[in-house]
Amino acid sequence: MLRILLWCSALAALLWLAATVRPTAAVRAVLPQGDGAFARELDFLTSRDSSRTLAIEAEVADAGALPAARARLLALPGLLAAHGATPAHVDDPAAAARALAVVETHLPLLLPPEALDALDLSDAALTTRLGALLEQVRRPEHAGGAARAQRDPLDLAGTALAALAARGGTTTDGPLLRHADGRHLLLVLRVGFDPALLPQSRALLAAAEAACAPRADGVRLRIVGAYRHYRDNLDAVRRDLFASLPPGLVLIALIRATLLPLRALPAVYAPALLGVVGALAAARVADLCGLGPMPLPLFGFAAAILGIAVDYGTHVALAARHGQTVRLPLALSFATTAVAFALLMTSTVPGLRLTGAMVVGGLFTALCGALWLTPRLLPTLTPGDPWARVSVPLDRGSRGRLWPRLVLAAALTAAAIPGALRLAPETDLRRCDASDPQAWADLDAVSQRWGAVEDAAFLVADADAADAALARLAATRAALGLAPGLAERLVPTRAEQERRLTAWNAYWDARQAAFAAALGSACTRVGLRPAAFAAAQRTYAARTPTWLTPATWTGTPFAAPLAELIAPQGDGWRAVQPAPAAVLATFAGSESVWAAGRAHLGDALVATLRSDLTGRAALIALAMVATVLLATRALRPALGMLLPPALALLWTFGALGWSGVPLSPFALLAAAFVGGIGIDSAIFLVERRGAAVLTPITAATLTTVVGVGALCLAGHPLLRGIGLTLAVGMAACLGACLLLCRPLAGPNRPDADATGPTRP
């Protein structure tokens, strides 16, 4: 009774832990820790918060439909405000006036000397300009522009302001951006909540999609931005998992039904269900211990653990049918797997650590269930082998002379090596994305017209002071052949400001008298009083320095974007400039100036995962070899258990490489499953003789492949990579084990842990 009470208490605790697991789609949950440069880049990209950007573009076939497009876009903020989306840009007359005042005050510092050299100060040019100004200020809508024209008849402030606000030839129209081609408008929205909050994000996007549905008004609306892609990926993961797990369960049940009567299936499935619960509980314990929440893609391994954990109950049930027990091979198969994945728990990559914890926890609970629960639930079974037509030929095929089999294995390995060398890691994060291809096509089209809706790559400079950070950024972007960014245009470095002020003063010291005479003559020609432009003489004159700083732009429309580009960072300052990812791809960077971007982060992630797994591979291999040698205390049986799974891994990578399948980060984790779990078949083939043992081994591989095979049809590339790698790997393991295990182990290996007769 006490034992039953303890079992019930342990099960209740596991169920509670599994029920409280916190899955997350956050990138940080799977990315490496302990790497300062990596963490710095990840923190920077996270702070940009581009995942909350949603943009809607209107396209018309001809300019006549532009008013309809404008009306539809302007209606969206009112419709979507209740769902938490607000315009990223709102016209503020007071802020615009403040920006103009800043430009007029600091005009010499905002105009490069080249702009001054291009000025035409001749009588004819000034006459034409003043005539145009006169016509303009006579219009009612420009009545307030007279004073500005008197201060700045050359409109140098307007020239500087237009250069600062320039973005792909666009102009503002309330909350909208109007493209220079006259056929496109853009509304950029900021969403007040994370796209991982599915009920809210689904409601928001459903409302947006309904408002953007096609109409007979000649307007096409596109929804683009990181928010849409992020939500599409979350939906894809959930959709694929819920679509793949039930068919996997049904297929596994059908396979098991051909081996055992229906009344025995609960005893076989009990360890498997315990294994899934144990895996989720282990993920929750790891979270409570500070390893972080469980990443959503790791739910894909639940199918793998389910398929593998069913094997434990199957081995116990089929062995009991012949009056045998399999405690030793079952414990040894768990020990080798647990050793391999326990070492992954020392990784610096949270995804690898959590995978290790899930596998060890899941398979341990499955082992306990198989050894204690399955024998008690299992009904009395009639001896026999329902798969004799399969197992007997496989048993015969697994025996034979060693050297011909080694030659065949060597030939397969030689064929696999070039394929494995061709296997390229997936560094394009777009191909790890489950968004609809049309969504990417829309984003590409919008980005080509407007520039990036949300910037994906950046040049970042750190320094003790704002000016030093800007100076480092300016020097590096110039070396890369990039034009000055908005931060540098708004707040040039102190050296550049001094250069411009010197050039301005020299220019007007040399030309002020001639300009005054030409301006007076032009005024007379168009009927204006020269005295009205007395303020212009003060504008176009040598000035004393009034330096630009980030604080200068407070209260202007430039304040918010500038705060994202130049801001305090710890004890210093950070300056940022968006840059093409292709330019930064080969940029080595330094401690003070470095690159950040999604593609750059993807490269670093794959490199870190590869380095982490490679660095632990030797240790994992040594631990597994030591475990097997301690258990068998003989070289040939140990070789029969270890060599086939190792070759199967190489064959798997070779097959993927020859097929042109890129190796995604989570496919690397799936490869660890192949090495850690594929050894189970080898252990049972070496430890037990007779044809009957081939039945659970074949069924185990088949159910494992079925359990993960449904993921091969997943729409999400990461889940599809997990399923494909596991399915190919486990099938390769069975083939390698049948080819080599028994000949390598030697002819006289007795059945281990058998308490009854062994069928030949």
C-alpha positions in Angstrom: 0.0 0.0 0.0 2.8 2.4 0.9 4.5 1.7 -2.5 1.2 2.5 -4.3 0.8 5.7 -2.3 4.4 6.8 -3.2 3.7 6.0 -6.9 0.5 8.0 -6.8 2.2 11.0 -5.1 5.1 10.9 -7.6 2.7 10.8 -10.5 0.7 13.7 -9.1 3.8 15.8 -8.8 4.9 14.9 -12.4 1.4 15.8 -13.7 1.5 19.2 -11.8 4.9 20.0 -13.1 4.0 19.1 -16.7 0.8 21.1 -16.5 2.7 24.2 -15.4 5.4 24.1 -18.1 5.8 27.5 -19.8 6.5 27.2 -23.5 7.9 30.3 -25.2 8.6 31.4 -28.7 11.2 33.9 -27.5 14.5 33.5 -29.4 16.5 33.9 -26.2 15.1 30.6 -24.9 17.2 28.6 -27.4 20.3 30.8 -27.9 23.7 30.5 -26.3 24.7 32.1 -23.0 28.1 33.0 -21.7 29.2 34.4 -25.0 29.6 38.2 -24.4 29.5 39.2 -28.1 26.5 36.9 -28.8 24.6 38.2 -25.7 25.4 41.8 -26.6 24.0 41.3 -30.2 21.0 39.5 -28.9 20.2 42.1 -26.3 20.5 44.8 -28.9 18.2 43.1 -31.4 15.7 42.4 -28.6 15.7 46.0 -27.6 14.7 47.1 -31.1 11.4 45.2 -30.5 10.7 45.1 -34.3 8.5 42.1 -33.6 5.8 44.6 -32.7 5.8 46.4 -36.0 2.9 46.0 -38.4 2.8 47.9 -41.7 0.0 48.1 -44.2 0.7 49.3 -47.7 -1.9 50.6 -50.2 -1.2 50.2 -53.9 -3.3 51.6 -56.7 -3.2 50.9 -60.4 -3.5 54.6 -61.2 -3.4 57.9 -59.3 -7.2 58.3 -59.6 -7.7 55.6 -57.0 -5.3 57.2 -54.5 -8.0 59.1 -52.5 -9.8 55.8 -52.0 -6.6 54.2 -50.8 -5.9 57.1 -48.5 -9.4 56.8 -47.0 -9.1 53.1 -46.4 -5.7 53.5 -44.7 -6.9 56.4 -42.5 -9.8 54.3 -41.3 -7.5 51.6 -40.0 -6.2 53.3 -36.9 -9.7 53.8 -35.6 -10.6 50.1 -36.3 -7.4 48.7 -34.9 -7.0 50.9 -31.8 -9.3 48.7 -29.8 -6.9 45.8 -30.6 -3.8 47.6 -29.4 -2.3 49.0 -32.6 -1.5 52.7 -33.0 0.2 54.7 -35.8 4.0 54.9 -35.4 3.9 58.4 -37.0 1.5 61.1 -36.2 1.8 64.7 -37.5 2.2 67.2 -34.7 2.3 70.9 -35.9 4.0 72.0 -32.7 6.8 69.4 -33.1 7.3 70.3 -36.8 7.6 74.0 -35.8 10.1 73.0 -33.2 12.1 71.0 -35.7 12.2 74.0 -38.1 13.4 76.3 -35.3 16.2 73.8 -34.5 17.2 73.7 -38.1 17.2 77.5 -38.5 19.3 77.9 -35.3 21.9 75.3 -36.3 21.7 75.8 -40.0 25.5 76.1 -40.5 26.0 72.8 -38.7 23.4 70.9 -40.8 24.5 71.9 -44.2 27.6 70.4 -45.6 30.0 72.8 -47.5 29.0 71.1 -50.8 25.5 72.4 -50.5 26.8 76.0 -50.1 29.1 75.6 -53.2 26.0 74.6 -55.2 24.1 77.9 -54.5 23.5 80.3 -57.3 23.5 83.9 -55.9 23.3 85.7 -59.3 20.8 88.5 -59.9 18.8 86.4 -62.4 18.6 83.3 -60.0 17.6 85.5 -57.1 14.9 87.3 -59.2 13.4 83.9 -60.2 13.5 82.7 -56.6 11.9 85.8 -55.2 9.2 85.7 -57.8 8.3 82.1 -56.9 8.3 83.0 -53.2 6.0 85.9 -53.9 3.5 83.7 -55.7 3.7 81.1 -52.9 3.1 83.4 -49.9 0.1 85.0 -51.6 -1.8 81.6 -51.4 -3.9 81.4 -48.3 -2.5 78.1 -47.2 1.0 79.6 -47.2 0.2 82.8 -45.4 2.3 81.9 -42.4 5.3 81.3 -44.7 6.0 85.0 -45.3 8.1 85.5 -42.2 10.1 82.4 -42.9 10.7 83.5 -46.5 12.0 86.9 -45.2 14.4 85.1 -42.9 15.5 82.5 -45.4 14.8 83.5 -49.0 17.2 80.8 -50.2 15.2 78.2 -48.2 18.3 76.6 -46.8 16.4 75.5 -43.7 13.9 73.7 -45.9 16.7 72.1 -47.9 18.3 70.9 -44.7 15.0 69.7 -43.2 14.1 67.8 -46.3 17.5 66.1 -46.3 17.0 65.1 -42.7 13.4 63.7 -43.2 14.2 62.0 -46.5 13.3 58.3 -46.7 13.1 56.7 -50.1 11.6 59.8 -51.8 8.6 59.8 -49.4 6.6 62.6 -47.8 4.3 62.5 -44.8 0.5 62.7 -45.0 -0.8 62.6 -41.5 0.0 59.1 -40.1 0.7 57.9 -43.6 3.8 57.9 -45.8 3.3 58.9 -49.4 5.6 57.4 -52.0 7.1 59.6 -54.8 5.7 57.3 -57.5 2.1 58.5 -56.6 0.8 54.9 -56.4 1.7 53.8 -52.9 0.8 54.8 -49.4 2.1 53.2 -46.2 0.7 53.0 -42.6 3.2 51.8 -40.0 1.6 50.6 -36.7 3.1 49.8 -33.3 1.4 47.0 -31.4 1.2 47.3 -27.7 1.6 43.5 -26.9 3.8 40.6 -27.9 2.6 38.4 -30.8 3.1 35.4 -28.5 -0.2 36.5 -26.9 -2.2 34.5 -29.4 -5.8 35.5 -28.6 -4.9 39.2 -28.8 -2.7 38.9 -31.8 -5.1 36.7 -33.7 -7.9 39.2 -33.0 -5.7 42.1 -34.2 -4.7 40.4 -37.4 -8.2 39.1 -38.1 -9.5 42.7 -37.9 -6.7 43.9 -40.1 -7.2 41.2 -42.7 -11.0 41.9 -42.8 -10.3 45.6 -43.3 -7.7 44.8 -46.0 -9.9 42.4 -47.9 -10.1 43.1 -51.7 -12.8 45.5 -52.9 -13.9 46.8 -56.2 -12.2 50.2 -55.7 -8.9 49.5 -57.4 -6.9 49.4 -54.1 -4.8 46.6 -53.0 -3.8 46.5 -49.3 -0.8 44.4 -48.1 -0.1 43.5 -44.4 3.6 43.1 -43.8 6.1 43.3 -40.9 7.7 41.2 -38.3 4.5 41.0 -36.3 2.8 39.1 -39.0 5.7 36.7 -39.5 6.1 36.1 -35.8 2.4 35.2 -35.4 2.5 33.0 -38.5 5.4 31.0 -37.0 3.6 30.5 -33.7 0.5 29.3 -35.5 2.6 27.0 -37.7 4.3 25.3 -34.7 1.0 24.7 -32.9 -0.8 23.6 -36.0 2.0 21.2 -37.0 2.3 19.7 -33.6 -1.4 19.2 -33.1 -1.7 17.8 -36.6 1.3 15.4 -36.3 0.9 14.0 -32.8 -2.6 12.4 -33.2 -1.7 10.6 -36.4 1.5 9.4 -34.8 -0.4 8.0 -31.9 -2.9 6.3 -34.1 -0.2 4.7 -36.3 1.8 3.6 -33.3 -1.3 2.1 -31.8 -2.0 0.2 -35.0 1.5 -1.2 -35.1 1.3 -2.2 -31.5 -2.0 -3.9 -32.1 -0.3 -6.3 -34.6 2.1 -7.3 -31.8 -0.1 -7.5 -28.8 -3.8 -7.9 -28.0 -5.7 -4.8 -27.3 -6.0 -5.6 -23.6 -2.2 -5.4 -23.4 -1.8 -2.0 -25.0 -2.5 0.0 -21.8 0.4 -1.8 -20.2 2.6 -0.9 -23.2 1.5 2.7 -23.5 1.7 3.5 -19.8 5.5 4.0 -19.8 5.2 6.1 -23.0 2.7 8.5 -21.5 4.8 8.6 -18.3 7.8 9.4 -20.5 6.0 12.4 -22.1 4.8 13.7 -18.7 8.3 13.2 -17.3 9.9 15.1 -20.2 7.6 18.1 -19.7 8.1 17.9 -15.9 11.8 17.9 -16.4 11.5 21.0 -18.6 9.5 22.7 -15.9 12.1 21.7 -13.2 14.9 23.0 -15.5 12.9 26.3 -15.7 12.5 26.5 -12.0 16.3 25.9 -11.6 17.0 28.9 -13.8 17.7 27.2 -17.2 14.9 29.1 -18.8 11.4 28.3 -20.2 10.8 25.5 -22.7 11.1 26.7 -26.4 8.1 25.9 -28.5 10.0 23.9 -31.2 11.2 21.5 -28.5 7.6 20.2 -28.3 8.6 18.4 -31.5 10.8 16.1 -29.3 7.7 15.1 -27.4 6.8 13.0 -30.4 10.2 11.5 -30.4 10.1 10.6 -26.7 6.7 9.2 -27.2 7.8 6.9 -29.9 10.9 5.8 -28.0 9.3 5.4 -24.6 6.7 3.0 -26.2 9.7 0.8 -27.0 10.4 0.1 -23.3 6.9 -1.3 -22.7 7.1 -3.3 -25.9 10.3 -4.9 -25.0 9.0 -5.8 -21.5 5.7 -7.1 -22.9 7.2 -9.3 -25.7 9.9 -10.7 -23.4 7.2 -11.6 -20.8 5.3 -13.4 -23.5 8.3 -15.8 -23.7 8.8 -15.9 -19.9 11.8 -13.6 -20.0 12.8 -10.3 -18.5 14.9 -7.6 -20.0 15.9 -5.5 -17.0 19.6 -5.5 -17.9 19.5 -4.5 -21.6 16.7 -2.0 -20.8 18.7 -0.4 -18.0 21.8 -0.4 -20.2 20.0 1.3 -23.1 18.7 3.9 -20.7 22.1 4.4 -19.1 23.9 5.1 -22.5 21.2 7.5 -23.6 21.1 9.2 -20.2 24.8 9.6 -20.2 24.8 11.2 -23.6 22.1 13.7 -22.9 23.1 14.4 -19.3 26.3 15.8 -20.8 24.3 18.1 -23.0 22.9 19.7 -19.8 26.4 21.3 -19.3 26.0 23.2 -22.6 26.0 27.0 -22.7 23.0 26.8 -25.1 19.7 26.7 -23.3 18.1 24.7 -26.1 20.6 21.9 -25.7 20.4 22.0 -21.9 16.7 21.7 -21.9 16.8 18.9 -24.5 19.2 17.0 -22.3 16.9 17.5 -19.3 13.8 16.5 -21.2 15.3 13.3 -22.6 16.8 12.1 -19.3 13.7 13.0 -17.3 11.3 11.5 -19.9 13.2 8.3 -20.4 13.8 7.8 -16.7 10.1 8.0 -15.9 9.4 5.7 -18.9 12.0 3.2 -17.6 10.4 3.2 -14.2 7.0 2.7 -15.7 8.2 -0.2 -17.9 10.0 -2.0 -15.0 7.4 -1.5 -12.3 4.0 -0.6 -13.9 4.0 -2.6 -17.2 4.4 -6.1 -15.5 1.6 -5.3 -13.1 -0.8 -4.1 -15.8 0.2 -6.8 -18.4 -2.3 -9.6 -18.8 -1.2 -13.2 -19.3 -0.1 -13.6 -23.0 0.1 -16.7 -25.1 3.7 -17.4 -26.3 4.3 -16.7 -29.9 5.8 -14.3 -32.4 3.2 -12.5 -34.5 5.9 -10.9 -36.6 7.8 -14.2 -37.2 7.5 -13.6 -41.0 9.5 -10.4 -40.5 11.7 -11.3 -37.5 13.0 -14.7 -38.7 14.4 -13.4 -42.1 15.9 -10.4 -40.3 17.4 -12.7 -37.7 19.0 -14.7 -40.4 20.2 -11.6 -42.2 21.8 -10.3 -39.0 24.1 -13.3 -38.8 27.0 -14.2 -41.1 30.7 -13.6 -41.7 32.1 -10.4 -40.4 34.5 -9.3 -43.2 32.0 -9.1 -46.0 29.8 -7.0 -43.8 32.6 -4.7 -42.9 33.4 -4.3 -46.6 29.7 -3.3 -47.2 29.7 -0.9 -44.2 33.0 0.6 -45.5 31.5 1.1 -49.0 28.4 2.8 -47.5 30.6 5.0 -45.3 32.7 6.0 -48.3 29.6 7.0 -50.2 28.3 8.9 -47.2 31.4 10.9 -46.5 31.2 13.2 -49.6 27.5 13.8 -48.8 28.3 14.7 -45.2 31.0 17.1 -46.4 28.4 18.7 -48.7 26.0 19.2 -45.7 25.7 23.0 -45.2 24.4 24.5 -42.0 21.3 26.6 -42.5 22.2 30.2 -41.8 19.4 31.9 -43.7 16.8 32.4 -40.9 14.2 33.0 -43.6 14.3 29.4 -44.6 13.7 28.5 -40.9 10.5 30.5 -41.1 7.0 29.1 -41.6 5.5 32.2 -43.0 3.5 32.0 -46.2 5.8 32.7 -49.3 3.4 35.4 -50.3 4.0 37.2 -47.0 7.8 37.2 -47.8 7.1 38.4 -51.4 4.9 41.2 -50.0 7.6 42.3 -47.5 10.3 42.2 -50.2 8.2 44.4 -52.5 7.4 46.9 -49.8 11.0 47.0 -48.6 12.3 47.7 -52.1 10.0 50.7 -52.4 10.3 52.2 -48.9 13.5 50.8 -47.5 13.3 48.3 -44.7 10.0 48.4 -42.9 11.9 47.2 -39.9 15.7 47.2 -40.2 17.3 43.8 -40.0 21.0 44.8 -39.8 22.9 47.5 -37.9 26.3 49.0 -37.4 26.8 49.7 -33.7 29.5 51.8 -32.0 30.1 52.1 -28.3 32.1 54.8 -26.5 32.4 56.8 -23.3 30.7 59.9 -24.8 28.1 60.5 -27.5 30.4 62.3 -29.8 33.1 59.6 -29.5 30.5 57.0 -30.4 29.3 59.0 -33.4 32.9 59.5 -34.5 33.6 55.8 -34.4 30.4 55.1 -36.3 31.2 57.7 -38.9 34.7 56.4 -39.5 33.5 52.7 -39.8 30.6 53.4 -42.1 32.8 55.5 -44.4 35.3 52.7 -44.5 32.5 50.4 -45.5 31.3 52.8 -48.3 28.0 53.6 -46.6 26.3 57.0 -46.6 25.7 58.8 -43.3 22.8 57.6 -41.4 20.1 59.6 -39.7 22.0 59.9 -36.4 25.0 61.3 -38.1 22.8 63.7 -40.2 21.0 65.0 -37.1 24.0 65.1 -34.8 27.3 65.3 -36.8 30.4 64.7 -34.9 32.0 67.7 -33.1 34.8 67.7 -35.7 32.3 67.7 -38.6 30.3 70.5 -37.0 33.4 72.6 -36.6 34.4 71.9 -40.2 30.9 73.0 -41.4 30.8 76.1 -39.2 34.2 77.1 -40.5 33.1 76.6 -44.1 29.8 78.5 -43.5 31.6 81.5 -42.0 34.2 81.6 -44.7 31.5 81.4 -47.4 29.4 84.3 -46.2 32.3 86.4 -45.1 33.4 86.3 -48.8 29.9 86.7 -50.3 27.7 88.6 -47.9 28.1 92.1 -49.5 27.7 90.8 -53.0 24.6 88.8 -51.9 23.1 91.8 -50.3 23.4 93.9 -53.5 22.1 91.1 -55.7 19.1 90.5 -53.3 18.3 94.2 -53.3 18.3 94.3 -57.1 16.1 91.2 -57.3 13.6 92.7 -54.8 13.3 95.8 -57.0 12.6 93.7 -60.1 9.7 91.7 -58.5 8.3 94.7 -56.6 9.4 93.8 -53.1 11.1 96.1 -50.5 14.7 95.1 -49.8 14.3 96.2 -46.2 11.8 93.3 -45.8 14.7 90.9 -46.0 16.8 92.5 -43.4 16.5 89.3 -41.3 18.1 87.4 -44.2 21.3 89.4 -43.7 21.5 88.0 -40.2 20.7 84.5 -41.3 23.4 84.5 -44.0 26.3 85.7 -41.9 29.1 84.3 -39.9 27.9 82.7 -36.6 29.3 81.7 -33.3 29.1 78.0 -32.4 25.9 76.6 -30.9 26.7 72.9 -31.0 24.2 70.1 -31.8 23.6 67.3 -29.3 21.0 64.6 -29.1 19.1 66.7 -26.6 18.8 69.5 -29.1 16.1 67.6 -31.0 13.8 67.1 -27.9 10.2 67.9 -28.8 10.7 67.4 -32.5 9.5 64.5 -34.7 13.1 63.4 -34.9 13.4 62.8 -31.1 11.9 59.3 -31.1 13.9 57.8 -34.0 17.1 59.6 -32.8 16.6 58.0 -29.3 16.9 54.6 -31.0 20.0 55.6 -32.8 22.1 57.5 -30.2 21.4 56.8 -26.5 23.1 56.2 -23.2 24.3 52.7 -22.7 25.5 51.7 -19.2 28.3 54.1 -18.4 28.8 55.2 -22.0 26.9 55.9 -25.2 25.9 53.8 -28.2 25.4 55.1 -31.8 23.6 52.9 -34.3 23.1 53.0 -38.1 20.9 50.6 -40.1 23.0 49.0 -42.9 22.6 46.4 -45.6 23.1 42.9 -44.3 25.2 42.0 -47.3 27.7 44.8 -46.4 28.0 43.7 -42.8 28.2 40.0 -43.6 32.0 40.1 -43.9 32.5 42.9 -41.3 34.8 41.5 -38.6 34.0 44.3 -36.0 35.7 45.0 -32.7 34.9 45.6 -29.1 33.8 49.2 -29.8 32.3 48.9 -33.3 30.3 45.8 -34.2 27.6 44.4 -36.4 24.2 43.2 -35.4 21.5 41.6 -37.5 19.2 38.6 -37.9 21.3 37.0 -40.6 24.5 37.7 -38.6 22.9 36.3 -35.4 21.8 33.2 -37.4 25.4 32.6 -38.6 26.7 33.0 -35.0 23.9 30.7 -33.7 24.8 27.9 -36.1 28.5 28.3 -35.4 27.9 28.2 -31.7 25.7 25.2 -31.8 28.2 23.4 -34.1 31.1 24.3 -31.8 29.2 23.3 -28.6 28.1 20.0 -30.0 31.5 19.3 -31.5 33.2 20.2 -28.3 31.0 17.8 -26.3 30.9 15.0 -28.9 34.2 13.5 -27.8 33.2 13.7 -24.1 29.8 12.1 -24.9 31.4 9.4 -27.0 33.9 8.6 -24.2 31.1 8.5 -21.6 29.0 6.1 -23.7 32.0 3.9 -24.4 32.9 3.8 -20.7 29.3 3.0 -19.8 29.1 0.1 -22.3 32.5 -1.3 -21.3 31.6 -1.3 -17.6 28.3 -3.0 -18.4 29.7 -5.7 -20.8 33.3 -6.0 -19.5 34.2 -7.3 -23.0 35.6 -5.6 -26.0 33.8 -7.3 -28.9 30.3 -6.9 -27.4 31.0 -3.3 -26.6 32.2 -2.8 -30.2 29.0 -4.4 -31.5 27.0 -1.9 -29.5 28.9 1.2 -30.3 30.1 1.1 -33.9 26.8 0.6 -35.7 25.1 3.7 -34.2 28.3 5.8 -34.9 28.2 4.7 -38.6 24.5 5.3 -38.7 25.1 8.9 -37.7 27.6 9.4 -40.5 25.2 7.7 -43.0 22.4 10.0 -41.9 24.5 13.1 -42.4 25.6 11.7 -45.8 22.0 11.1 -46.9 20.9 14.6 -45.9 23.9 16.1 -47.6 23.3 14.2 -50.9 19.7 15.2 -50.7 20.6 18.9 -50.4 18.8 19.2 -47.1 20.4 22.1 -45.0 21.2 21.3 -41.4 19.1 23.6 -39.2 20.0 24.2 -35.5 17.2 21.9 -34.3 18.2 19.2 -36.7 21.6 19.1 -34.9 19.7 18.3 -31.7 17.8 15.5 -33.6 21.2 14.1 -34.6 22.0 13.8 -30.9 18.9 11.7 -30.5 20.1 9.4 -33.2 23.4 8.8 -31.4 21.9 8.5 -27.9 18.8 6.4 -28.7 19.9 4.5 -31.8 22.2 2.5 -29.5 19.2 0.8 -27.9 18.7 -1.5 -30.9 22.4 -2.4 -30.8 22.2 -3.3 -27.1 19.3 -5.5 -27.5 20.7 -7.3 -30.5 24.0 -8.0 -28.7 22.4 -8.8 -25.3 19.7 -11.1 -26.5 19.7 -13.9 -29.2 17.0 -15.5 -31.2 14.6 -14.3 -33.8 12.0 -13.1 -31.3 14.2 -10.2 -30.2 14.1 -8.8 -33.7 10.3 -8.2 -33.3 10.5 -5.6 -30.6 13.6 -4.0 -32.2 11.9 -3.7 -35.6 8.7 -2.5 -33.9 10.7 0.0 -31.8 12.4 1.5 -34.8 9.2 1.5 -36.8 7.2 3.2 -34.1 10.0 5.7 -33.5 10.1 6.6 -37.2 6.3 6.8 -37.2 6.2 8.9 -34.1 8.5 11.5 -35.6 7.8 10.8 -39.3 4.6 12.9 -39.2 6.8 15.9 -38.5 8.4 15.3 -42.0 5.2 16.7 -43.4 5.1 19.7 -41.1 4.9 23.2 -42.6 7.4 24.7 -40.2 10.9 24.1 -41.6 12.5 23.5 -38.1 9.9 20.9 -37.2 10.3 19.3 -40.6 14.1 19.2 -40.1 13.6 17.5 -36.8 11.3 14.8 -38.2 13.4 14.1 -41.3 16.7 13.8 -39.4 15.2 11.5 -36.7 13.4 9.3 -39.2 16.4 8.9 -41.5 18.7 8.4 -38.5 16.7 5.8 -36.8 16.2 3.8 -40.0 19.9 4.0 -40.6 20.6 2.8 -37.1 18.4 -0.3 -37.6 20.2 -1.1 -40.9 23.6 -0.6 -39.3 22.7 -2.8 -36.3 21.3 -5.6 -38.4 24.5 -5.5 -40.6 27.1 -5.4 -37.9 26.0 -5.9 -34.3 26.0 -9.7 -34.0 29.1 -10.4 -36.2 31.0 -7.8 -34.3 29.8 -9.1 -30.9 31.0 -12.6 -31.6 29.2 -15.9 -31.8 29.1 -16.9 -28.1 27.4 -14.0 -26.5 24.7 -15.6 -24.2 21.3 -14.1 -23.6 21.6 -11.7 -20.7 19.0 -11.4 -17.9 16.8 -14.1 -19.4 14.7 -16.1 -16.9 13.0 -18.4 -19.4 13.8 -20.2 -22.6 14.9 -18.3 -25.7 13.2 -19.1 -29.0 15.7 -19.8 -31.8 
